[in-house]
């Protein structure tokens, strides 16, 4: 059973914040800058589409997708 829209919206906010924090730690950027960079990725666009169900994954999984996307490793990005 899929969560309702409010639950999905809450999950997306929390997951987005957690991903931004992890990306900030990895890059040495501020959380705000890491969030801004994350929001400009294809991975973020996929995450924002509830039908993708990416919101069900861990922050580490999403960070791995972002890293694959940013490194140009499309094959790995699609596998993740």
C-alpha positions in Angstrom: 0.0 0.0 0.0 1.3 3.4 -1.0 1.4 6.1 1.7 -1.0 9.1 1.2 0.2 12.3 -0.4 0.9 14.1 3.0 3.0 11.2 4.2 5.0 11.1 0.9 5.5 14.9 1.1 6.9 14.6 4.7 9.1 11.7 3.7 10.5 13.7 0.7 11.3 16.7 2.9 13.1 14.5 5.5 14.9 12.5 2.9 16.0 15.6 0.9 17.4 17.2 4.1 19.3 14.0 5.0 20.7 13.7 1.5 21.8 17.4 1.6 23.5 16.8 5.0 25.4 13.8 3.7 26.4 15.6 0.5 27.6 18.6 2.5 29.8 16.3 4.7 31.2 14.6 1.6 31.9 17.8 -0.3 32.8 20.2 2.6 30.2 22.6 1.4 27.5 24.1 3.5 24.2 22.2 3.8 22.5 25.1 2.0 24.9 24.9 -1.0 24.7 21.1 -1.0 20.9 21.3 -1.0 21.0 23.8 -3.9 23.3 21.5 -5.9 21.2 18.5 -5.1 18.1 20.2 -6.3 19.7 20.8 -9.7 20.3 17.1 -10.3 18.3 14.5 -12.3 18.3 12.4 -9.2 16.4 15.0 -7.3 13.9 15.3 -10.2 13.3 11.5 -10.0 13.0 11.7 -6.3 10.3 14.3 -6.6 8.1 12.0 -8.7 6.3 9.7 -6.2 5.7 7.1 -8.8 9.4 6.4 -9.0 9.2 5.3 -5.4 12.8 6.5 -4.8 11.5 8.1 -1.6 11.5 4.6 -0.2 15.3 4.4 -0.3 17.8 5.5 2.2 19.7 8.8 2.1 22.9 6.8 1.3 21.2 5.2 -1.7 20.2 8.6 -3.0 23.7 10.0 -2.4 25.1 7.1 -4.4 22.8 8.0 -7.2 23.9 11.6 -7.1 27.6 10.7 -7.1 27.0 8.4 -10.1 25.2 11.1 -11.9 27.8 13.7 -11.2 30.7 11.5 -12.2 28.9 10.9 -15.6 28.5 7.2 -14.8 25.1 6.8 -16.4 25.2 3.0 -16.3 25.8 3.0 -12.5 23.2 5.8 -12.1 20.6 3.7 -13.8 21.5 0.5 -11.9 21.3 2.2 -8.5 
